[in-house]
Amino acid sequence: MCSKCLDTVHVHCRVCHVPDDRAPRGIRGEMSHFKLHKEEAALKVTYCIPEGIQGKDHPSPGSPFHGGVFDAFLPDCEKAVKLLPRLEKAFRRGLTFTVTGKEAGARVTWDRIPHKTSLQGGESGNGYPDPTYLTRLSQVLTSHGIEEEPDSKSQ
């Protein structure tokens, strides 16, 4: 097989059982991030989810759902920057968002991967300060099989 066909077939591979992170599953959309230029040293992660059709794991398969724009924040530090590729994998694997509600009221909401949606408010307000958040986030990603990439400098 040519490499293009092999890539297409690998999504359904029954030999290696390795998830193919190039093939998006679940809620699809775009993820971007950038450094905020404010007094807070923070990274802003934005997910743009278009409207779509519910899949088999959603409340009303085959019915439409409303998308949206979702913002989350990470502290601007090395540990958070290392988590960004893992968040991207979680998003492509369909772990970040789900659909709630039925019929015309179905909409996209946050799912299994915890995100901070505010720069203030502390842990109880889904914001900062929260000194254990990055550790918890890393643990959740690991529990879903999304491991930290080996450091390329140490190879």
Disulfide bonds with the S-S distance in Angstrom:
none
